[in-house]
Amino acid sequence: MSPATLAASNASAPLAVQVVRQYIPNRGGLEDVVAQLSRQLLSRGFRVRVVTLDRLFSAPDKTLPAREIIDGVEVVRIPYSGSTRYPIAPQVFRHLSDAAIVHVHAIDFFYDALAWGWLAHRKPLIATTHGGFFHTAKFSGLKTVWFNTTTRLSALAYRRIIGCSAQDTRTFQKVAGSRVVRIDNGADTQKFGDAGARDACRRLITVGRFSVNKRLDRLMDAMVPLAAADPTWHLDIAGVPGDHSADDLAGMVRARGLDANVTVHIGLSNEAVRGLIGDTSLFASASEYEGFGLVAIEAMSAGLVPVLHPNVAYTDLAASHPEIRLCDFSDARTAADGIAGAHAMLALDPAGYRRAAMDAAAAYSWDRVADRYADVYRATLGGTKYGVPHGRLAERPGA
C-alpha cells in the first residue's frame, strides 16, 4: 500500500506530530530519521504531521511552502527568528490542537518551549535526544550549566525521553532517570544496500553536513601521506554546506595539494551518492562528536569498511561490531596507517567482510526500530481513547 493510500485510510487514527527544526528537502541524519519514522508510523496505525521551520539553514533566503504532503506525511512549515542553534518559532503551538501525541526531535527551542508551554497545549510529550547539544566542545561550560538547569526542568514535562544511542541514554538518565528509554537510531539499510565495490580498492567516502565537528580538515590531512605513498588513493566528500561552505572545502583541498585525490560533491541525491559508493571500499569519519553514528551503519549496509575516529558514539558502536575500525584522526600519519590497514584487511576476504558488515547493519532496519517507537507511543497513550500499551514496554512498564 502506498504512503498516500495509508494516510487516507488512517483518517480517524491518532495523530502523531513530529516537531523538528529541519526536514526535507534538507538532507542530514536528523532529517532522515524523522522522515523514515514518519513513513513507518503510517503503516502502524498513526496519522503523521511534521512541524518544521520554513527555511533551510543552508539557504536562509528562500522560504519553503507553508504546507506540503511528502510521502503521505503532512508537512507544516513555520517562520523562525534568532540563531540556527536555537531558532525561536512560537507558531508551533498553532499546529498541536488535534494531536494525540507530540514527539520533539533534538534538544532546542522546541524541546524547551513545548515543555514550559504544556499548560497551553496539554498534549502528551515525548522527545528523542539526537545527541543533545554537545556536538562540539565550544561553550562546554555554558552547555553543562544549561543542561543541568533548563534541560533538566524541561525534562519534567516529557512522558518518555528516547536516547538514540548508549551515549545519549547515559547522559539523559542524569536528568530524567527511568523515563529515558534507549532506542538506537534506525538506518535505511536499503538506500545504499550492497552498493560498495566488490573488490578492495583505494577509494574512500565520507557523507554528511559540512560541520566543524566532522573535522573534514583532519580527514584531508590523512589523505596527504596516503596520496604521497600511492597516488591512486581518492576521497569523495559528499554533503551539504554547514559551518563550512563549498569554498571553504575547496580551499582546504588546494592548501594540501590534493586536487587530484579529493573531490567535493554538493547536494547529491541518494542515487548519486550510491553511484559514488559503487567505486568505493572504505567509509571514513574523523568526527569529534556523533549522537549515534548513523552513517557508519549505512556504510556497513553498503559493504564498506567504516574507519572512524574514536569518539564516544563510534567507540560504543565498535564495541558491538568488529567490522568497524577505529583510528585516531588527530594524527595524520596514524590515521593514514589506519586507513591503509583497513584496506589491507578487506583485501584478504572482500566477500566475507561484505557479508558480515551487511548482516550487522540489518539489525538497525527501520522495521525493527519503528516497532519500538510505536510501542512507546501506545504506552504513552495507554488509558486514552486511542488504546492501551502493548509489546515490550507494556511488559516492562518502568522501561
Buried (B, 14 or more C-beta within 10 A) or exposed (E): EEBEEBBEEBEEBBBBBBBBBBBBEBBBBBBBBBBBBBBBBBBBBBBBBBBBBBBBBBEEEEEBEEEBEBBBBBBBBBBBEEEBEBBEBEEBBEBBEEBBBBBBBBBBBBBBBBBEBBEEBEBBBBBBBBBBBBBBEEEEEEBEEBBEEBBBEBBEBBBBBBBBBBBBBBBBBEBBEEBBBBBBBBBBBEBBBEBBBEEBBBBBBBBBBBBBBBBBBBBBBBBBBBBEEEEEBBBBBBBBBBEBEBEBBEEBBEEBEBEEBBBBBBEBEEEEBBEBBEBBBBBBBBBBBBBBBBBBBBBBBBBBBBBBBEBBBBBBBBEEBEBBBBBEBBBBEBBBBBBBBBBEEBBEEBEEBBEBBBEBBBBBBBEEBBBBBBBBBBBBBBEEEBEEBEEBBBEEEEB
